[in-house]
Amino acid sequence: MSSTASSATQTVIEHIVLFKVKDDTDPAKVSAMVNNLNGLTSLNLTLHLTASPILRTRSSPFAFTHLLHSRYSSKDDLSAYTVHPGHMSVVKESVLPVCDDIMAVDWVADDLQGPAVPPPGSAIRLTFLKLKEGLGEESKSEILGVIKGIKESFGEINQISVGENFSPGRAKGYSIASLAVLPGVKELEGLDSKQELAKAEKDKVREHLESVIVLDYVVGSPQSASL
């Protein structure tokens, strides 16, 4: 899977699944889950796929432990991945027996700049927003605009993806998602050091929000994905 030139703008389908592994699960079964999820790259339906433990939970009412992030060229490719026997087998045999909570969010990133495949070692910050009831399209557009503009305020961010969830069934009411790609954990920590600037950005949309999930993870190497 080749990366797109960094100056290109493209449309990709983002797919995030959050998992909460049951307490006291055999570590070997947890490793098998992660390895088998990473092995789904062999289906050749994804532009990018990585599964890993969550590095840090910044804000969440849920105790998720692991995640999967994948990208697709189209919704049709995501649908084909979802029903593929290889995917369904991994979910049935490796995921469901060891997890007691799962959440999934999908969105269209229609103006993604840079590579569809984040380099190994990249640090990713995921943010999911649950909006207050009754918000109009104007408020949603305002929120999306604020998130898209974050990259201009934080030079550490290489790429930002944002959109509205189009698969509400497993999203627990969270309807706006974003994903920021940074070179590594060091840059992620640098992002956190700018607390006043971050607060100013959050204050622009805080009145519209009911709940927020913020998680960090690190993209693994292709070698680990082939196990």
N, CA and C of each residue as an Amber inpcrd file, in Angstrom:
protein
   681
   0.8470000  -1.1890000   0.0000000   0.0000000   0.0000000   0.0000000
   0.8800000   1.2350000   0.0000000   0.8170000   2.0160000  -1.0010000
   1.6930000   3.1700000  -1.1160000   1.0460000   4.3940000  -0.5190000
   1.8750000   5.2940000   0.0170000   1.3910000   6.5380000   0.5710000
   1.1960000   7.5450000  -0.5310000   0.1970000   8.3990000  -0.3690000
  -0.0380000   9.4660000  -1.3120000   0.9160000  10.6080000  -1.0250000
   1.3010000  11.3570000  -2.0280000   2.2110000  12.4710000  -1.8340000
   1.6480000  13.4300000  -0.7980000   2.5530000  13.9990000   0.0080000
   2.1130000  14.7810000   1.1600000   1.3270000  16.0140000   0.7650000
   1.4880000  16.5060000  -0.4610000   0.7870000  17.7110000  -0.8760000
  -0.6020000  17.4200000  -1.4270000  -0.9300000  16.1350000  -1.5940000
  -2.1920000  15.7720000  -2.2310000  -3.3470000  15.8930000  -1.2390000
  -4.5310000  16.1570000  -1.7920000  -5.7570000  16.1300000  -1.0130000
  -6.6070000  14.9810000  -1.5270000  -7.1450000  14.2060000  -0.6200000
  -7.8900000  13.0150000  -1.0110000  -9.0660000  12.8070000  -0.0790000
  -9.9670000  11.9370000  -0.5010000 -11.0960000  11.5420000   0.3370000
 -10.8610000  10.1120000   0.8070000 -10.9370000   9.9030000   2.1100000
 -10.8270000   8.5530000   2.6550000 -11.9630000   8.3200000   3.6390000
 -12.2910000   7.0590000   3.8270000 -13.2740000   6.6570000   4.8260000
 -12.5090000   6.2100000   6.0720000 -12.8040000   6.8500000   7.1880000
 -12.1580000   6.5130000   8.4560000 -13.0360000   5.5280000   9.2320000
 -12.4000000   4.5300000   9.8410000 -13.1020000   3.5150000  10.6270000
 -12.3310000   3.2930000  11.9220000 -12.9620000   3.6150000  13.0430000
 -12.3420000   3.4270000  14.3560000 -13.2040000   2.4760000  15.1690000
 -12.5640000   1.4880000  15.7740000 -13.2540000   0.6070000  16.7120000
 -12.4900000   0.6530000  18.0400000 -13.2120000   0.8940000  19.1310000
 -12.6370000   0.8940000  20.4730000 -13.0940000  -0.3680000  21.2030000
 -12.1570000  -1.0020000  21.9020000 -12.4290000  -2.2550000  22.5970000
 -12.1040000  -2.1120000  24.0780000 -12.9300000  -2.7040000  24.9190000
 -12.5920000  -2.8470000  26.3330000 -12.3990000  -4.3320000  26.6080000
 -11.1380000  -4.7000000  26.8240000 -10.8320000  -6.0970000  27.1350000
 -11.2710000  -6.3940000  28.5640000 -11.8630000  -7.5600000  28.7480000
 -12.3380000  -7.9620000  30.0700000 -11.1710000  -8.0200000  31.0620000
 -11.4480000  -7.6350000  32.2920000 -10.4460000  -7.7410000  33.3510000
 -10.0020000  -9.1920000  33.4980000  -8.7160000  -9.3660000  33.7980000
  -8.1330000 -10.6930000  34.0580000  -8.1110000 -11.5960000  32.8180000
  -8.2110000 -10.9970000  31.6220000  -8.0720000 -11.7950000  30.4020000
  -6.6240000 -12.2660000  30.2600000  -6.4340000 -13.4890000  29.8450000
  -5.1000000 -14.0430000  29.6030000  -4.3560000 -13.1330000  28.6210000
  -3.1730000 -12.6230000  28.9960000  -2.4180000 -11.7420000  28.0950000
  -2.1640000 -12.3550000  26.7150000  -2.0430000 -13.6730000  26.6590000
  -1.8220000 -14.3280000  25.3670000  -3.0360000 -14.1510000  24.4590000
  -4.2330000 -14.1620000  25.0380000  -5.4400000 -13.9590000  24.2370000
  -5.5570000 -12.5040000  23.7820000  -5.0970000 -11.5740000  24.6120000
  -5.1070000 -10.1690000  24.2170000  -4.1360000  -9.9500000  23.0540000
  -2.9440000 -10.5330000  23.1560000  -1.9700000 -10.4250000  22.0690000
  -2.5000000 -11.0510000  20.7870000  -3.1810000 -12.1790000  20.9200000
  -3.7540000 -12.8320000  19.7430000  -4.8070000 -11.9430000  19.0970000
  -5.6210000 -11.2730000  19.8990000  -6.6200000 -10.3610000  19.3460000
  -5.9560000  -9.2550000  18.5320000  -4.9500000  -8.6060000  19.1120000
  -4.2700000  -7.5080000  18.4230000  -3.5840000  -8.0050000  17.1520000
  -2.8800000  -9.1300000  17.2430000  -2.1760000  -9.6650000  16.0770000
  -3.1370000 -10.0690000  14.9670000  -4.2560000 -10.7030000  15.3300000
  -5.2210000 -11.1420000  14.3200000  -5.9290000  -9.9500000  13.6700000
  -6.2020000  -8.8970000  14.4620000  -6.7720000  -7.6800000  13.8700000
  -5.7780000  -7.0430000  12.8950000  -4.5190000  -6.9620000  13.2910000
  -3.5160000  -6.4110000  12.3860000  -3.3580000  -7.2580000  11.1240000
  -3.5880000  -8.5550000  11.2650000  -3.4810000  -9.4330000  10.1100000
  -4.5420000  -9.1880000   9.0520000  -5.5880000  -8.4030000   9.3860000
  -6.6420000  -8.1140000   8.4050000  -6.1530000  -7.2290000   7.2700000
  -4.9380000  -6.6830000   7.3830000  -4.3640000  -5.9540000   6.2410000
  -4.2360000  -6.8710000   5.0270000  -4.1670000  -8.1690000   5.2520000
  -4.0100000  -9.1170000   4.1400000  -5.2550000  -9.2080000   3.2690000
  -6.3770000  -8.6340000   3.7310000  -7.6030000  -8.6810000   2.9300000
  -7.5280000  -7.7500000   1.7220000  -6.5590000  -6.8250000   1.7210000
  -6.3530000  -5.8960000   0.6050000  -7.5850000  -5.0410000   0.3020000
  -8.3570000  -4.7490000   1.3290000  -9.4970000  -3.8500000   1.1720000
  -9.2260000  -2.4880000   1.8120000  -8.1310000  -2.4130000   2.5780000
  -7.8350000  -1.2080000   3.3370000  -6.6880000  -0.4200000   2.7130000
  -6.7540000   0.8980000   2.8780000  -5.6000000   1.7400000   2.5830000
  -4.5990000   1.6790000   3.7250000  -5.1390000   1.5210000   4.9300000
  -4.3210000   1.5050000   6.1490000  -5.0940000   0.7640000   7.2170000
  -4.3850000  -0.0010000   8.0530000  -5.0210000  -0.6560000   9.1860000
  -3.9780000  -0.8720000  10.2690000  -4.3280000  -0.5010000  11.4830000
  -3.4730000  -0.7820000  12.6290000  -4.3440000  -1.0150000  13.8490000
  -3.9280000  -1.9710000  14.6710000  -4.5930000  -2.2390000  15.9400000
  -3.5360000  -2.2180000  17.0300000  -3.8830000  -1.6430000  18.1810000
  -2.8830000  -1.4900000  19.2370000  -3.5550000  -1.1940000  20.5680000
  -2.7920000  -1.3320000  21.6600000  -3.3020000  -0.8410000  22.9430000
  -3.4100000   0.6900000  22.9000000  -4.3220000   1.2340000  23.6790000
  -4.4280000   2.6810000  23.8210000  -3.2820000   3.1710000  24.6970000
  -2.6030000   4.2170000  24.2330000  -1.4730000   4.7600000  24.9830000
  -1.9510000   5.5080000  26.2210000  -2.8870000   6.4260000  26.0310000
  -3.4190000   7.2140000  27.1410000  -4.8940000   7.5220000  26.8840000
  -5.6680000   7.5310000  27.9570000  -7.0450000   8.0110000  27.8980000
  -7.0720000   9.3860000  28.5360000  -7.3050000  10.4100000  27.7200000
  -7.3200000  11.7860000  28.2130000  -8.6720000  12.1500000  28.8160000
  -9.7250000  11.6410000  28.2040000 -11.0780000  11.9300000  28.6850000
 -12.0080000  10.8720000  28.1270000 -12.7530000  10.2030000  29.0190000
 -13.7110000   9.2080000  28.5440000 -14.5550000   8.6900000  29.6950000
 -15.8640000   8.5440000  29.4700000 -16.7060000   7.8800000  30.4650000
 -16.6130000   6.3570000  30.3720000 -15.8300000   5.8610000  29.4110000
 -15.6840000   4.4200000  29.1910000 -14.2260000   4.0170000  29.3800000
 -14.0130000   2.7620000  29.7850000 -12.6570000   2.2840000  30.0800000
 -12.1160000   1.4370000  28.9270000 -12.0050000   2.0100000  27.7350000
 -11.4820000   1.2590000  26.5980000  -9.9860000   0.9920000  26.7800000
  -9.5450000  -0.1510000  26.2470000  -8.1500000  -0.5620000  26.4100000
  -7.3840000  -0.6530000  25.0880000  -8.0860000  -0.9050000  23.9800000
  -7.4420000  -1.1230000  22.6850000  -8.2750000  -0.4530000  21.5940000
  -7.6530000  -0.3160000  20.4250000  -8.3980000   0.2560000  19.2990000
  -7.8950000  -0.3020000  17.9820000  -8.7440000  -0.1510000  16.9840000
  -8.3860000  -0.4270000  15.5940000  -8.7070000   0.8130000  14.7740000
  -7.7660000   1.2220000  13.9270000  -7.9890000   2.3270000  12.9990000
  -7.6980000   1.8240000  11.5960000  -8.6500000   1.9950000  10.7010000
  -8.4200000   1.6270000   9.3060000  -9.0050000   2.6940000   8.3940000
  -8.4670000   2.7390000   7.1770000  -8.8940000   3.7030000   6.1600000
  -9.2150000   2.9770000   4.8680000 -10.2080000   3.5240000   4.1350000
 -10.7140000   2.8880000   2.9180000 -10.8870000   3.9380000   1.8330000
 -10.8730000   3.4800000   0.6020000 -11.0780000   4.3840000  -0.5280000
 -12.5370000   4.7650000  -0.6950000 -13.4420000   3.9140000  -0.1850000
 -14.8760000   4.1610000  -0.3800000 -15.6800000   3.4600000   0.7050000
 -16.9370000   3.8690000   0.8470000 -17.8350000   3.1830000   1.7780000
 -18.0680000   1.7410000   1.3380000 -18.0490000   1.5100000   0.0210000
 -18.2330000   0.1440000  -0.4800000 -17.0980000  -0.7670000   0.0040000
 -15.8620000  -0.2440000   0.0120000 -14.7300000  -1.0400000   0.4970000
 -14.8770000  -1.3360000   1.9880000 -15.3340000  -0.3490000   2.7600000
 -15.5760000  -0.5810000   4.1900000 -16.6530000  -1.6450000   4.3810000
 -17.7300000  -1.5680000   3.5970000 -18.8020000  -2.5630000   3.6960000
 -18.2920000  -3.9560000   3.3500000 -17.4540000  -4.0420000   2.3050000
 -16.9050000  -5.3360000   1.9070000 -16.0050000  -5.9030000   2.9970000
 -15.2170000  -5.0450000   3.6450000 -14.3610000  -5.4550000   4.7600000
 -15.2100000  -5.9790000   5.9130000 -16.3060000  -5.2710000   6.2160000
 -17.1370000  -5.6190000   7.3640000 -17.7220000  -7.0240000   7.2410000
 -18.1420000  -7.3990000   6.0350000 -18.8010000  -8.7010000   5.8480000
 -17.8460000  -9.7820000   5.3440000 -16.5730000  -9.4440000   5.1520000
 -15.6140000 -10.4270000   4.6600000 -15.4650000 -11.5730000   5.6720000
 -15.4780000 -12.8040000   5.2320000 -15.3740000 -13.9310000   6.1650000
 -14.1340000 -13.8740000   7.0560000 -13.0230000 -13.3550000   6.5150000
 -11.8080000 -13.2400000   7.3170000 -11.9980000 -12.2940000   8.4900000
 -12.6460000 -11.1690000   8.2280000 -12.9250000 -10.2030000   9.2920000
 -13.9060000 -10.7760000  10.3010000 -14.9750000 -11.3820000   9.8160000
 -15.9970000 -11.9220000  10.7060000 -15.4260000 -13.0340000  11.5910000
 -14.4940000 -13.8020000  11.0550000 -13.8700000 -14.8690000  11.8250000
 -13.0340000 -14.3130000  12.9710000 -12.2540000 -13.2720000  12.6920000
 -11.4280000 -12.6630000  13.7400000 -12.3100000 -12.0810000  14.8410000
 -13.3820000 -11.4020000  14.4390000 -14.2870000 -10.8130000  15.4350000
 -14.8920000 -11.9090000  16.3060000 -15.3760000 -12.9710000  15.6900000
 -16.0560000 -14.0470000  16.4310000 -15.0990000 -14.8170000  17.3360000
 -13.8870000 -15.1140000  16.8120000 -12.9900000 -16.0160000  17.5270000
 -12.0040000 -15.3010000  18.4520000 -11.6010000 -14.0730000  18.0920000
 -10.5330000 -13.4110000  18.8480000 -10.9850000 -12.1800000  19.6160000
 -12.0680000 -11.5190000  19.1560000 -12.4800000 -10.2530000  19.7710000
 -13.6130000 -10.4460000  20.7760000 -14.7270000 -10.9660000  20.3190000
 -15.9090000 -11.0500000  21.1820000 -15.6810000 -11.8580000  22.4640000
 -14.9040000 -12.9570000  22.4220000 -14.7140000 -13.7210000  23.6680000
 -13.9490000 -12.9680000  24.7530000 -13.1600000 -11.9480000  24.3910000
 -12.3130000 -11.2850000  25.3940000 -12.7370000  -9.8440000  25.6800000
 -13.7560000  -9.3280000  24.9960000 -14.1640000  -7.9340000  25.1670000
 -15.5610000  -7.8390000  25.7760000 -15.7510000  -6.8710000  26.6640000
 -17.0930000  -6.6570000  27.2050000 -17.6760000  -5.3020000  26.8260000
 -16.9780000  -4.5450000  25.9760000 -17.5500000  -3.3170000  25.4300000
 -16.8340000  -2.9790000  24.1290000 -17.6110000  -2.5520000  23.1320000
 -17.0660000  -2.1820000  21.8250000 -17.8170000  -0.9560000  21.3220000
 -17.0910000  -0.0190000  20.7480000 -17.6830000   1.1840000  20.1550000
 -17.0440000   1.3950000  18.7910000 -17.8190000   1.8060000  17.8180000
 -17.2940000   2.0210000  16.4720000 -17.8220000   3.3270000  15.8950000
 -16.9430000   4.0300000  15.1960000 -17.2870000   5.3070000  14.5720000
 -16.6920000   5.3380000  13.1680000 -17.4830000   5.8060000  12.1950000
 -17.0370000   5.9240000  10.8040000 -17.3280000   7.3310000  10.2970000
 -16.3960000   7.8800000   9.5360000 -16.6660000   9.1850000   8.9280000
 -15.9020000   9.3530000   7.6300000 -16.3650000  10.3140000   6.8360000
 -15.7120000  10.6350000   5.5680000 -14.7830000  11.8230000   5.7800000
 -13.5050000  11.6240000   5.5240000 -12.5360000  12.7190000   5.5350000
 -12.3840000  13.1780000   4.0840000 -13.0940000  14.2520000   3.7230000
 -13.1960000  14.5960000   2.3040000 -12.1130000  15.5480000   1.8100000
 -11.2340000  15.9870000   2.6980000 -10.1520000  16.8620000   2.2380000
  -8.8630000  16.5360000   2.9870000  -8.5690000  15.2460000   3.0990000
  -7.3920000  14.8010000   3.8420000  -6.1210000  15.1640000   3.0840000
  -5.2250000  15.8210000   3.7710000  -3.9340000  16.1710000   3.1860000
  -2.8620000  15.2430000   3.7260000  -1.9820000  14.7940000   2.8390000
  -0.8930000  13.9310000   3.2700000  -1.1990000  12.4710000   3.0260000
  -0.3220000  11.5940000   3.5260000  -0.4360000  10.1620000   3.2150000
  -1.6200000   9.4940000   3.8930000  -2.2030000   8.5250000   3.2010000
  -3.2780000   7.7270000   3.7970000  -2.7320000   6.7650000   4.8350000
  -1.4340000   6.4870000   4.7700000  -0.7910000   5.5650000   5.7100000
   0.1130000   6.3570000   6.6510000  -0.3080000   6.6040000   7.8920000
   0.5700000   7.2990000   8.8400000   1.8430000   6.4850000   9.0760000
   3.0040000   7.1270000   9.0750000   4.2580000   6.3860000   9.2680000
   4.2950000   5.6590000  10.6120000   4.9390000   4.4820000  10.6790000
   5.0880000   3.7880000  11.9620000   5.7300000   4.7050000  12.9960000
   5.2320000   4.6350000  14.2170000   5.7330000   5.5030000  15.2740000
   4.9700000   6.8010000  15.4150000   4.0980000   7.0960000  14.4450000
   3.2720000   8.2990000  14.5490000   2.3720000   8.2050000  15.7770000
   2.1890000   9.3480000  16.4450000   1.2550000   9.4100000  17.5660000
  -0.0590000   9.9780000  17.0640000  -1.1570000   9.3630000  17.4610000
  -2.4850000   9.7530000  17.0000000  -3.3320000  10.1750000  18.1990000
  -3.9840000  11.3120000  18.0630000  -4.9710000  11.7250000  19.0700000
  -6.3650000  11.6460000  18.4610000  -7.2030000  10.8390000  19.0650000
  -8.5850000  10.6650000  18.6300000  -9.5090000  11.4570000  19.5420000
 -10.4800000  12.1340000  18.9470000 -11.4780000  12.8740000  19.7160000
 -12.8580000  12.5650000  19.1690000 -13.7730000  12.1710000  20.0570000
 -15.1620000  11.9220000  19.6890000 -16.0480000  12.8480000  20.5140000
 -16.9980000  13.4910000  19.8600000 -17.8690000  14.4590000  20.5110000
 -19.3190000  13.9920000  20.4770000 -19.9620000  14.0260000  21.6320000
 -21.4050000  13.8200000  21.7060000 -22.0360000  15.2010000  21.8970000
 -22.8710000  15.5980000  20.9640000 -23.4420000  16.9400000  20.9780000
 -24.7270000  16.9880000  21.8020000 -25.0320000  18.1540000  22.3350000
 -26.2820000  18.3440000  23.0360000 -27.4440000  18.2080000  22.0580000
 -28.5540000  17.7330000  22.5440000 -29.7180000  17.5280000  21.6880000
 -30.2350000  18.8580000  21.1430000 -30.7430000  18.7930000  19.9080000
 -31.3770000  19.9640000  19.3180000 -30.4530000  20.9240000  18.6070000
 -29.1680000  20.5620000  18.4920000 -28.2510000  21.4570000  17.7860000
 -28.5520000  21.4500000  16.2900000 -28.5200000  22.6130000  15.6590000
 -28.7760000  22.7200000  14.2320000 -27.5270000  22.5110000  13.4100000
 -27.7140000  22.5060000  12.0980000 -26.5980000  22.3020000  11.1820000
 -25.5620000  23.4170000  11.2910000 -26.0160000  24.6130000  11.6220000
 -25.0750000  25.7370000  11.7430000 -24.0780000  25.4850000  12.8820000
 -24.5700000  24.9730000  14.0010000 -23.6950000  24.6700000  15.1320000
 -22.7300000  23.5380000  14.7940000 -23.2360000  22.5080000  14.1020000
 -22.3650000  21.4090000  13.6930000 -21.2650000  21.9010000  12.7640000
 -21.6240000  22.7750000  11.8300000 -20.6350000  23.3200000  10.9010000
 -19.5810000  24.1350000  11.6440000 -20.0280000  24.8520000  12.6700000
 -19.0920000  25.6360000  13.4750000 -18.0870000  24.7190000  14.1660000
 -18.5880000  23.6260000  14.7470000 -17.7060000  22.6840000  15.4460000
 -16.7030000  22.0630000  14.4790000 -17.1880000  21.6100000  13.3220000
 -16.2930000  21.0080000  12.3320000 -15.2310000  22.0050000  11.8800000
 -15.6330000  23.2650000  11.7010000 -14.6940000  24.2940000  11.2760000
 -13.6160000  24.5500000  12.3170000 -14.0070000  24.5750000  13.5820000
 -13.0290000  24.7840000  14.6610000 -12.0080000  23.6540000  14.6790000
 -12.4860000  22.4140000  14.5460000 -11.5650000  21.2750000  14.5840000
 -10.6080000  21.3050000  13.3880000 -11.1390000  21.5830000  12.2080000
 -10.2750000  21.6380000  11.0270000  -9.2030000  22.7170000  11.1630000
  -9.5370000  23.8050000  11.8840000  -8.5890000  24.8990000  12.0420000
  -7.5200000  24.6600000  13.0850000  -7.6370000  23.5760000  13.8550000
  -6.6750000  23.3140000  14.9220000  -5.2660000  23.1320000  14.3760000
  -5.1500000  22.5300000  13.2030000  -3.8230000  22.2730000  12.6250000
  -3.0360000  23.5730000  12.4500000  -3.7400000  24.6730000  12.1420000
  -3.0490000  25.9440000  11.9590000  -2.5000000  26.4880000  13.2690000
  -3.1230000  26.1250000  14.3860000  -2.6950000  26.6310000  15.6890000
  -1.6230000  25.7620000  16.3430000  -1.5580000  24.5050000  15.9310000
  -0.6230000  23.5730000  16.5530000   0.2830000  22.9890000  15.4690000
   1.4960000  23.5160000  15.3910000   2.4290000  23.1010000  14.3350000
   2.8890000  21.6700000  14.4540000   2.6860000  21.0580000  15.6290000
   3.1030000  19.6670000  15.8070000   2.2730000  18.7090000  14.9620000
   1.0620000  19.1160000  14.5760000   0.1400000  18.2240000  13.8740000
   0.4910000  18.1420000  12.3870000   0.7390000  16.9200000  11.9070000
   1.0370000  16.7020000  10.4870000  -0.2270000  16.5910000   9.6420000
  -1.2730000  16.0380000  10.2250000  -2.4880000  15.7440000   9.4620000
  -3.6820000  15.7490000  10.4110000  -4.7980000  16.2720000   9.9290000
  -6.0150000  16.2120000  10.7320000  -7.1700000  15.7310000   9.8580000
  -7.9840000  14.8560000  10.4350000  -9.1360000  14.2720000   9.7540000
 -10.3430000  14.5040000  10.6430000 -11.4300000  14.9870000  10.0720000
 -12.6210000  15.2750000  10.8680000 -13.8660000  15.0500000  10.0280000
 -14.9410000  14.6210000  10.6720000 -16.1960000  14.4250000   9.9510000
 -17.3070000  13.9620000  10.8870000 -18.5010000  13.8230000  10.3140000
 -19.6560000  13.3360000  11.0620000 -19.7890000  11.8270000  10.9120000
 -20.0480000  11.1500000  12.0070000 -20.2240000   9.7080000  11.9890000
 -21.4230000   9.3190000  11.1270000 -21.2510000   8.3110000  10.2730000
 -22.3610000   7.8560000   9.4330000 -22.8330000   6.4410000   9.8000000
 -22.2980000   5.8940000  10.9240000 -22.7270000   4.5630000  11.3890000
 -23.1230000   4.6600000  12.8590000 -24.3290000   5.1610000  13.1340000
 -24.6980000   5.4550000  14.5260000 -24.9570000   4.2400000  15.4080000
 -25.0850000   3.0650000  14.8290000 -25.5070000   1.9010000  15.5930000
 -24.6360000   1.5440000  16.7790000 -23.3110000   1.7200000  16.6460000
 -22.3900000   1.3220000  17.7220000 -21.5840000   2.5090000  18.2530000
 -22.0440000   3.7290000  17.9900000 -21.2450000   4.9180000  18.3210000
 -21.5930000   5.5310000  19.6660000 -22.5570000   4.9620000  20.3910000
 -22.9320000   5.4310000  21.7270000 -23.3420000   6.9090000  21.7400000
 -23.8620000   7.3980000  20.6160000 -24.3450000   8.7690000  20.5630000
 -23.3100000   9.8040000  20.1820000 -22.0640000   9.4010000  19.9500000
 -21.0120000  10.3420000  19.5420000 -21.0910000  10.5410000  18.0280000
 -21.2250000  11.7870000  17.6110000 -21.5600000  12.0490000  16.2070000
 -20.4920000  12.7980000  15.4200000 -19.5110000  13.3780000  16.0940000
 -18.4200000  14.0580000  15.3890000 -17.1060000  13.4580000  15.8650000
 -16.2380000  13.1580000  14.9080000 -14.9700000  12.5090000  15.2210000
 -13.8210000  13.2520000  14.5560000 -12.6710000  13.2230000  15.2080000
 -11.4710000  13.7830000  14.5940000 -10.2660000  12.9560000  14.9930000
  -9.2540000  13.0690000  14.1570000  -8.0300000  12.2940000  14.3210000
  -6.8700000  13.1900000  13.9250000  -5.9410000  13.4170000  14.8460000
  -4.7670000  14.2460000  14.5610000  -3.5260000  13.3640000  14.5590000
  -2.7250000  13.4660000  13.4920000  -1.5140000  12.6670000  13.3440000
  -0.3010000  13.5410000  13.6630000   0.5350000  13.0780000  14.5830000
   1.7590000  13.7770000  14.9480000   2.9470000  12.8590000  14.7000000
   4.1560000  13.4150000  14.5330000   5.3200000  12.5700000  14.2310000
   5.6070000  11.4960000  15.2760000   5.3530000  11.8110000  16.5560000
   5.6290000  10.8430000  17.6030000   5.1300000  11.3070000  18.9470000
   5.4370000  10.5260000  19.9800000   4.9480000  10.8260000  21.3280000
   5.5260000  12.1460000  21.8350000   6.7690000  12.4550000  21.4750000
   7.3890000  13.7110000  21.9110000   6.5590000  14.9050000  21.4520000
   6.1110000  14.8760000  20.1970000   5.2910000  15.9750000  19.6670000
   3.9110000  16.0070000  20.3250000   3.4120000  14.8290000  20.6820000
   2.1340000  14.7540000  21.3920000   2.2450000  15.4500000  22.7500000
   3.3580000  15.2300000  23.4230000   3.5830000  15.8920000  24.7090000
   3.7480000  17.3930000  24.5210000   4.3640000  17.7870000  23.4050000
   4.4790000  19.2090000  23.1110000   3.1240000  19.8470000  22.9010000
   2.2230000  19.0970000  22.2900000   0.8510000  19.5720000  22.0890000
   0.1860000  19.8280000  23.4350000   0.3970000  18.9290000  24.3800000
  -0.2110000  19.0660000  25.6940000   0.3650000  20.2270000  26.4920000
   1.5760000  20.6480000  26.1490000   2.2000000  21.7490000  26.8850000
   1.5400000  23.0920000  26.5730000   0.8080000  23.1550000  25.4670000
   0.1580000  24.4090000  25.0720000  -1.2620000  24.4640000  25.6410000
  -1.3570000  24.4250000  26.9580000  -2.6550000  24.2830000  27.6080000
  -3.5580000  25.4950000  27.3890000  -2.9980000  26.6830000  27.4310000
  -3.8380000  27.8760000  27.2770000  -4.4280000  27.9500000  25.8750000
  -3.6040000  27.6290000  24.8800000  -4.0860000  27.6440000  23.5030000
  -5.1410000  26.5670000  23.2900000  -4.9090000  25.3880000  23.8690000
  -5.8710000  24.3000000  23.7450000  -7.1980000  24.6660000  24.4070000
  -7.1240000  25.3140000  25.5630000  -8.3420000  25.7260000  26.2610000
  -9.1340000  26.7290000  25.4240000  -8.4270000  27.6360000  24.7630000
  -9.1010000  28.6310000  23.9330000  -9.8480000  27.9720000  22.7840000
  -9.2570000  26.9270000  22.1940000  -9.9230000  26.2070000  21.1150000
 -11.1490000  25.4600000  21.6320000 -11.0140000  24.8110000  22.7940000
 -12.1320000  24.0520000  23.3640000 -13.2870000  24.9680000  23.7400000
 -12.9510000  26.1640000  24.2600000 -13.9930000  27.0830000  24.7030000
 -14.9080000  27.5120000  23.5560000 -14.4070000  27.4430000  22.3230000
 -15.2050000  27.8530000  21.1700000 -16.4160000  26.9470000  20.9550000
 -16.3180000  25.7040000  21.3980000 -17.3910000  24.7310000  21.1290000
 -17.9480000  24.0790000  22.3850000 -17.3880000  24.3890000  23.5370000
 -17.7500000  23.6840000  24.7740000 -19.2580000  23.7150000  25.0450000
 -19.9030000  24.8300000  24.7540000 -21.3300000  24.9810000  25.0710000
 -22.2030000  24.0090000  24.2860000 -21.6760000  23.4620000  23.1870000
 -22.4570000  22.5540000  22.3520000 -22.2890000  21.0780000  22.7350000
 -21.4050000  20.7840000  23.6870000 -21.0030000  19.4060000  23.9300000
 -21.6430000  18.8100000  25.1780000 -22.0620000  17.5610000  25.0360000
 -22.5690000  16.8010000  26.1800000 -21.4870000  15.9100000  26.7680000
 -20.6450000  15.3290000  25.9000000 -19.6060000  14.4120000  26.3680000
 -18.4760000  14.3720000  25.3390000 -17.2630000  14.0850000  25.8350000
 -16.0730000  14.0510000  24.9810000 -15.2400000  12.8220000  25.3210000
 -14.7420000  12.1540000  24.2860000 -13.7620000  11.0830000  24.4530000
 -12.4750000  11.5350000  23.7510000 -11.3540000  11.4670000  24.4710000
 -10.0480000  11.7990000  23.8870000  -9.0750000  10.6820000  24.2360000
  -8.4940000  10.0590000  23.2140000  -7.5800000   8.9350000  23.3860000
  -6.3350000   9.1350000  22.5330000  -5.1980000   8.6140000  23.0060000
  -3.9520000   8.6340000  22.2490000  -3.4860000   7.2080000  21.9830000
  -2.8760000   7.0050000  20.8100000  -2.2350000   5.7190000  20.5390000
  -1.0770000   5.9380000  19.5770000  -0.2610000   4.9210000  19.3980000
   0.9130000   4.9860000  18.5380000   0.7790000   3.9560000  17.4240000
   1.0400000   4.3710000  16.1960000   0.9590000   3.4770000  15.0360000
   2.1090000   2.4790000  15.0920000   1.7630000   1.1910000  14.9980000
   2.7760000   0.1490000  15.0400000   3.4980000  -0.0090000  13.7140000
   4.5120000  -0.8600000  13.7230000   5.2920000  -1.0960000  12.5210000
   4.5770000  -2.1000000  11.6210000   4.8480000  -2.0550000  10.3000000
   4.2620000  -3.0460000   9.4020000   4.6070000  -4.4690000   9.7760000
   5.8020000  -4.6430000  10.3800000   6.2170000  -5.9990000  10.7770000
   5.2710000  -6.5730000  11.8200000   4.8580000  -5.7160000  12.7990000
   3.9620000  -6.2150000  13.8330000   2.5920000  -6.5220000  13.2560000
   2.2120000  -5.8120000  12.1770000   0.9050000  -6.0310000  11.5790000
   0.8330000  -7.3480000  10.8280000   1.9990000  -7.9640000  10.5280000
   1.9880000  -9.1760000   9.7180000   2.0140000 -10.4410000  10.5720000
   2.0550000 -10.2770000  11.8890000   2.1100000 -11.4490000  12.7690000
   0.8270000 -12.2690000  12.6970000
